[in-house]
C-alpha cells in the first residue's frame, strides 16, 4: 500500500485502465494512509468511504471504456463544495450538521468523469483567509513542520496531497486559495481562467473572482485532473467548452516559452528576501536554457482597491442573509467583509470596475510581449499556525487580514490563469512556490512551460510523513 501511495496519479490511472489495479485497491491504500497520518495534520475531517465503495462498484460494472477519464480514481473535495449525502460544513458552525441532497456542479463534473469522492478537505470558514482553521474542525497543520500554517483556503487539499492521502484534490481560489497552500506544502495548484471549471450553483453566476481548480503533486497529474474538471455547463453563463486538445497533452509537449518576465513584488507588495531569492533563482533556469528572462510586470497598482471592493461585494451578495440571521456564529473577518460589502455605494463599485477594466487592458498588452510572468506565489514562508494571518513582511505592516495576499489577488483581478510550482526550500527546509502566470485563457501554454521548469528543477520529494515542529 505504501508503494501504491507513492506512485503518480498517471501511473495509478494506467493500472486502473489495464486492470492491474482496482478501485477497491486504491480506496484501501488511501484509507490506510489517512489512518496513519491524518491525525498529525487534520486535513481530511470528513470521510465517506462507504459512499466511495458504492461508486466504485457502479463504475466497475461498466466496461473500462465507459468509466470516464478518471476511471475510478479517488478524489478529495474541498469542504466549500457540497457533495450529495456527505456532511458539507463550509467550515462554519452554521452548517456544521448539513448533509446536502445535491452536489455542487464541479463535483457532478468530477464524478461524471469517473472520479470517486472519498473525503472532504478542511477549509477556513467560507474560505475566508489564508490560514486553514475553523470552529468546526480546528486547524490543518503543515506537514513540513506541524507547528506551522498550511495556508488556505484549500489547505486541507494541499496537505492531503503532500502527505500521500490523495492523488487528486479539488480546490477553489479567490485571493490565492489554490496557489498559497500549494506553495506552503510543496505541491502544484492552479487557478484557471473564469469559466473553465463549473463553479455553481451561485448567488451571482456572473462573478469572476472565485473559481474552482485542480491540485496535484506535479504538473502532469494536475493537467490530467484539470481535463476531468473542464467542460461546458449550460447552467453557468460564463462556462467555456473543453479545448480540442486536452490540457494533459498540452502539458506533455513541454513547449518552451519564447520570452519570460520576472518580478519579485509585481510592484505592489513587500516580499521576504529569502523567498524572493529562491524564486529568482528558479526563474533563472529559463535563462540557462537560452530563454530571455527580463525584469518586468504590468501595472497592477490598482489591485488593492479593486480586489477589496469587489471581494466585499461578493461577500455581501452571497452572505448578507447569514449576517442577518447568524451574526454571532460568523468569525470576525467574515463579518467585516460582509459589512464592508453592504456599505459600498454605486460610485464605489463603478470606480472599482473601471479600474479593473484598465488593469485587464494593461495586462493583455503586457502579454503581447511576454509569454509568461513569474513571481513568488506567497510573500513569506509558512508561519506559525496560531497566527490568524500575516500581519507584517519585510518591515511593512498590513492593514487587513488579506493585504498579505496581494501578489496573488492582483492576478485574480485580471483573470489570468496562474499556478504555484514548487521551486525550492528555505534554510529551514520549508517549501516555496513560484507563481507562473499565463496569457489570457492560456492554460495550455502555462502548463507546458510549467512542465519544462518542473523538469529542470527536479524537486519532487512527495509524499512525505508529517514532521513535528
C-alpha positions in Angstrom: 0.0 0.0 0.0 2.8 2.4 0.8 4.3 1.9 -2.7 1.0 2.5 -4.3 0.6 5.8 -2.4 4.0 7.0 -3.8 3.1 6.4 -7.4 1.9 9.2 -9.6 -1.7 9.6 -10.4 -0.9 8.9 -14.1 0.7 5.6 -13.2 -2.1 4.6 -10.9 -4.7 5.5 -13.6 -2.9 3.4 -16.1 -3.1 0.5 -13.6 -6.9 1.0 -13.4 -7.3 1.0 -17.1 -5.3 -2.1 -17.6 -6.9 -4.0 -14.9 -3.7 -4.3 -12.8 -5.4 -2.2 -10.1 -9.0 -1.9 -8.9 -10.8 1.0 -7.4 -11.0 -1.0 -4.2 -7.2 -1.3 -4.1 -6.9 2.5 -4.3 -9.5 3.2 -1.6 -7.8 0.7 0.7 -4.5 2.3 0.2 -5.9 5.8 0.8 -7.8 4.7 3.8 -4.7 3.2 5.4 -2.7 6.3 4.7 -5.4 8.5 6.2 -5.4 6.4 9.3 -1.6 6.6 9.5 -1.0 10.3 9.1 -4.1 12.5 9.2 -4.1 12.6 13.0 -1.0 14.6 12.8 -2.2 17.2 10.2 -6.1 17.3 10.3 -6.5 17.6 6.5 -9.5 15.3 5.9 -12.0 15.8 8.7 -14.9 14.2 6.8 -14.6 10.8 5.2 -17.1 8.9 3.0 -15.5 5.6 2.1 -18.8 3.7 2.1 -20.2 6.1 -0.5 -16.9 5.8 -2.4 -17.0 2.0 -2.4 -20.6 2.1 -3.8 -19.4 4.4 -6.6 -16.5 2.1 -7.4 -18.9 -0.9 -7.6 -21.1 1.0 -10.0 -18.2 2.1 -12.2 -16.6 -1.3 -12.3 -19.9 -2.8 -13.5 -19.2 -0.9 -16.8 -16.6 -1.6 -19.5 -13.4 0.3 -18.9 -14.1 2.4 -21.9 -17.2 3.8 -20.2 -15.7 4.6 -16.8 -14.7 8.2 -17.7 -11.3 9.9 -17.9 -10.6 9.2 -14.2 -11.8 5.6 -14.4 -12.4 5.3 -10.6 -9.5 7.5 -9.3 -10.2 8.7 -5.7 -10.7 12.5 -5.4 -10.8 14.7 -2.3 -13.3 17.6 -2.4 -12.8 20.9 -0.6 -15.4 21.5 2.1 -16.7 24.6 0.4 -18.4 22.5 -2.3 -21.4 20.3 -1.5 -21.3 16.5 -2.0 -24.7 14.9 -2.1 -25.2 12.7 1.0 -22.0 13.8 2.7 -21.6 16.3 5.6 -20.7 19.6 4.0 -19.9 22.3 6.5 -18.2 25.2 4.6 -16.0 25.4 7.7 -18.9 27.1 9.5 -20.8 26.3 12.7 -23.9 27.4 10.8 -23.6 24.4 8.5 -21.9 22.0 10.9 -24.5 19.3 10.6 -25.6 19.9 7.0 -26.0 16.9 4.7 -27.0 18.2 1.2 -29.2 16.3 -1.2 -27.4 17.6 -4.3 -23.7 18.2 -5.2 -22.0 21.3 -6.5 -21.6 21.5 -10.2 -17.9 20.8 -10.1 -18.5 17.7 -8.0 -21.0 16.4 -10.6 -18.5 17.0 -13.3 -15.7 15.1 -11.5 -18.0 12.2 -10.7 -19.3 12.1 -14.3 -15.6 11.9 -15.4 -15.1 8.8 -13.2 -13.8 10.4 -10.1 -14.7 8.8 -6.8 -15.2 11.1 -3.8 -13.9 9.7 -0.6 -13.3 12.8 1.6 -13.9 16.4 2.2 -10.9 18.6 2.9 -10.6 21.2 5.6 -11.0 24.9 4.8 -11.3 28.2 6.8 -14.9 29.4 7.3 -16.4 30.1 3.9 -12.8 30.1 2.5 -12.1 33.5 4.1 -8.4 33.9 4.9 -5.0 32.3 4.0 -4.8 30.0 7.1 -6.9 26.8 7.3 -8.7 26.8 10.6 -12.3 26.8 11.7 -14.6 26.4 14.7 -16.0 23.1 13.4 -12.8 21.0 12.8 -9.9 23.1 14.1 -6.7 23.9 12.2 -4.9 22.0 9.4 -1.2 21.7 10.0 1.7 22.0 7.6 3.3 18.5 7.2 6.8 20.0 6.6 6.5 21.4 10.1 3.3 20.8 12.1 3.8 23.9 14.1 3.2 26.0 11.0 0.2 27.0 8.8 -0.8 25.0 5.8 -2.1 28.3 4.2 -5.5 28.4 2.7 -8.2 28.3 1.9 -7.5 25.0 0.1 -5.2 24.0 2.9 -6.7 20.6 3.6 -6.4 19.6 -0.1 -2.8 20.7 -0.3 -1.8 18.8 2.9 -3.7 15.6 1.7 -1.6 15.6 -1.5 1.7 16.4 0.2 1.2 13.5 2.7 0.0 10.9 0.2 -3.6 10.9 1.4 -4.7 12.0 -2.1 -3.6 11.7 -5.8 -6.1 14.4 -6.9 -7.6 17.1 -4.8 -10.1 19.8 -5.7 -9.7 23.4 -4.5 -11.0 26.9 -5.2 -9.4 30.3 -5.4 -10.4 33.9 -5.0 -7.4 35.6 -3.3 -4.9 32.8 -3.9 -6.6 29.9 -2.2 -5.3 27.4 -4.7 -1.8 29.0 -5.0 -0.9 29.8 -1.4 -1.4 26.4 0.1 0.3 24.8 -2.9 3.3 27.0 -2.2 3.3 26.3 1.6 3.0 22.5 1.1 5.2 21.8 -2.0 2.5 20.7 -4.4 1.0 22.2 -7.6 -2.2 24.2 -7.5 -3.7 26.1 -10.4 -6.2 29.0 -10.7 -7.8 28.6 -14.1 -9.5 31.3 -16.2 -13.1 32.1 -15.1 -15.4 29.7 -16.9 -13.0 26.8 -17.4 -14.4 24.9 -14.4 -18.0 24.9 -13.2 -18.4 27.0 -10.0 -22.1 26.9 -9.3 -24.7 26.9 -8.0 -24.0 30.5 -7.1 -26.0 33.6 -5.9 -24.0 35.5 -8.6 -23.2 33.4 -11.6 -21.5 36.3 -13.4 -18.9 36.7 -10.6 -15.3 36.1 -11.8 -13.1 36.5 -8.7 -13.8 33.0 -7.3 -13.0 29.9 -9.4 -12.7 26.2 -8.9 -9.5 24.4 -9.8 -7.2 21.4 -9.6 -4.4 20.4 -7.2 -1.9 17.6 -7.6 1.6 16.6 -6.8 3.1 17.6 -10.1 2.2 19.4 -13.3 1.3 16.4 -15.4 -1.1 14.9 -12.8 -2.6 18.4 -12.4 -3.2 18.7 -16.1 -4.9 15.3 -16.2 -7.2 16.3 -13.4 -7.9 19.6 -15.0 -9.2 17.9 -18.1 -11.6 15.9 -15.9 -12.9 19.1 -14.4 -13.4 21.1 -17.6 -16.4 21.3 -19.9 -19.4 23.4 -20.8 -22.2 23.7 -18.2 -25.4 25.2 -19.5 -26.4 26.3 -16.0 -23.5 28.7 -15.9 -23.5 31.7 -18.2 -19.7 32.1 -18.3 -19.0 28.4 -18.9 -16.4 27.5 -21.6 -16.1 24.4 -23.7 -13.3 22.0 -23.1 -10.4 22.6 -25.5 -10.0 20.5 -28.6 -6.5 19.5 -27.4 -6.6 18.1 -23.8 -4.6 20.0 -21.3 -2.6 16.8 -20.4 -1.5 16.6 -24.0 -0.5 20.3 -24.0 1.5 19.8 -20.8 3.3 16.8 -22.2 4.5 18.8 -25.2 7.0 20.7 -22.9 7.0 23.7 -25.3 9.4 26.4 -24.0 8.3 30.0 -23.7 9.9 32.5 -26.0 10.2 35.4 -23.6 9.7 35.5 -19.9 9.2 38.3 -17.4 10.1 38.1 -13.7 9.2 40.4 -10.8 9.9 39.9 -7.0 7.0 42.1 -6.0 4.8 42.9 -9.0 5.3 46.5 -7.9 2.6 46.2 -5.2 3.8 44.2 -2.1 6.8 43.5 0.1 8.4 40.1 -0.1 10.5 38.1 2.3 14.1 38.4 0.9 14.7 34.6 1.2 11.5 33.8 -0.7 12.4 36.3 -3.4 15.9 34.9 -3.8 14.6 31.3 -4.2 12.0 32.3 -6.8 14.5 34.4 -8.7 17.0 31.5 -8.8 14.3 29.2 -10.1 13.3 31.7 -12.8 16.9 31.8 -13.9 16.6 28.2 -15.0 14.8 29.5 -18.1 17.7 31.9 -18.7 20.1 28.9 -18.6 18.1 27.4 -21.4 18.7 30.5 -23.5 15.3 32.0 -22.9 15.3 35.7 -22.2 14.1 36.5 -18.6 13.6 40.2 -18.1 12.6 42.3 -15.1 9.1 43.4 -16.0 5.5 43.3 -14.9 2.2 45.0 -15.9 0.9 48.0 -14.0 -1.2 46.4 -11.2 -1.2 49.4 -8.9 -5.0 49.5 -8.6 -5.2 45.8 -7.4 -5.7 46.6 -3.7 -8.7 48.9 -4.0 -10.2 46.8 -6.8 -9.9 43.5 -5.1 -11.0 44.7 -1.7 -14.1 46.4 -3.2 -15.2 43.6 -5.5 -14.5 40.9 -2.9 -16.6 42.7 -0.3 -19.4 43.0 -2.9 -19.2 39.2 -3.5 -19.4 38.5 0.2 -22.4 40.8 0.7 -24.1 39.3 -2.4 -23.7 35.7 -1.1 -23.8 36.1 2.6 -25.9 39.1 3.7 -28.7 36.8 5.0 -26.2 34.8 7.0 -25.0 38.0 8.7 -28.6 38.9 9.5 -29.6 35.5 10.9 -26.3 34.1 12.3 -24.0 37.1 13.1 -22.8 35.6 16.4 -21.7 32.4 14.6 -19.5 34.1 12.0 -15.8 34.8 12.5 -14.9 38.5 12.8 -13.1 38.6 9.4 -16.2 37.3 7.6 -18.5 39.8 9.5 -16.1 42.6 8.5 -16.1 41.6 4.8 -19.9 41.3 4.6 -20.4 44.7 6.3 -17.8 46.3 4.0 -19.8 45.0 1.0 -23.1 46.2 2.4 -21.7 49.7 2.9 -20.5 50.0 -0.7 -22.1 52.6 -3.0 -22.7 52.5 -6.7 -19.9 55.0 -7.0 -17.5 52.7 -5.2 -18.4 49.7 -7.4 -18.3 51.8 -10.6 -14.8 53.1 -9.7 -13.6 49.6 -9.0 -15.0 48.2 -12.2 -13.4 50.9 -14.3 -10.1 50.5 -12.6 -10.3 46.7 -13.2 -11.0 47.3 -16.8 -7.9 49.4 -17.2 -5.9 46.7 -15.4 -7.2 44.0 -17.7 -6.2 46.1 -20.7 -2.7 46.7 -19.4 -2.2 43.0 -18.7 -3.4 42.0 -22.1 -0.9 44.4 -23.7 1.9 43.1 -21.5 1.3 39.6 -22.7 1.6 40.7 -26.3 5.3 40.9 -25.5 5.8 38.1 -22.9 4.6 34.5 -22.9 5.0 34.1 -19.1 5.2 36.2 -16.0 6.9 34.8 -12.9 6.9 35.9 -9.3 6.6 34.4 -5.8 3.4 32.6 -5.1 3.5 33.8 -1.5 5.5 36.6 0.1 6.5 34.6 3.2 7.4 31.0 4.0 5.0 29.1 6.3 4.3 30.9 9.5 3.1 29.8 13.0 -0.4 28.2 12.7 -1.7 30.1 15.7 -1.3 33.4 13.9 -4.6 34.0 12.1 -2.9 35.8 9.2 0.4 37.5 8.2 0.5 41.0 9.8 3.9 42.1 8.6 6.5 41.4 5.9 9.9 42.9 5.3 9.2 45.8 7.7 5.8 46.7 6.3 2.6 46.2 8.4 -0.6 45.2 6.8 -4.0 46.9 7.5 -6.3 43.9 6.9 -6.2 40.2 7.0 -6.0 39.8 3.2 -3.4 42.5 2.4 -0.6 40.0 2.5 -2.2 38.1 -0.4 -1.8 40.9 -2.9 0.8 39.1 -5.1 -1.9 36.5 -5.9 -5.1 38.5 -5.8 -3.7 41.0 -8.3 -3.7 38.2 -10.8 -7.2 37.2 -9.8 -8.4 40.7 -10.6 -7.1 40.5 -14.2 -8.5 37.0 -14.8 -5.2 35.4 -15.9 -4.5 31.7 -15.4 -1.8 31.1 -12.8 -0.3 28.2 -10.9 2.1 27.7 -8.0 5.1 25.4 -8.8 7.4 24.1 -6.1 10.7 25.9 -6.8 12.9 25.4 -3.7 13.3 25.3 0.0 14.2 27.8 2.7 17.2 27.3 5.0 14.7 25.8 7.5 13.6 23.2 4.9 10.2 24.8 4.1 8.9 24.7 0.6 8.5 27.8 -1.6 6.3 28.1 -4.7 6.9 30.1 -7.8 3.8 31.8 -9.2 3.7 31.2 -13.0 1.2 33.4 -14.8 0.0 32.7 -18.4 -1.7 34.7 -21.1 -5.4 35.3 -21.1 -7.1 31.8 -21.3 -3.6 30.5 -21.9 -3.7 27.4 -19.6 -2.2 25.1 -22.3 0.9 27.2 -22.7 1.2 27.8 -19.0 1.1 24.1 -18.2 3.6 23.3 -20.9 6.0 25.9 -19.6 5.5 24.7 -16.1 6.4 21.2 -17.1 9.6 22.5 -18.7 10.6 24.3 -15.4 9.5 21.4 -13.2 11.8 19.0 -15.2 14.7 21.5 -14.8 14.2 21.9 -11.1 13.6 18.2 -10.3 12.3 18.9 -6.8 9.6 16.3 -6.3 10.1 14.6 -2.9 6.4 13.7 -2.2 4.7 12.2 -0.4 6.2 13.0 3.0 5.3 11.9 6.5 4.3 14.8 8.8 7.2 16.3 10.6 6.7 17.7 14.1 7.6 21.3 14.7 
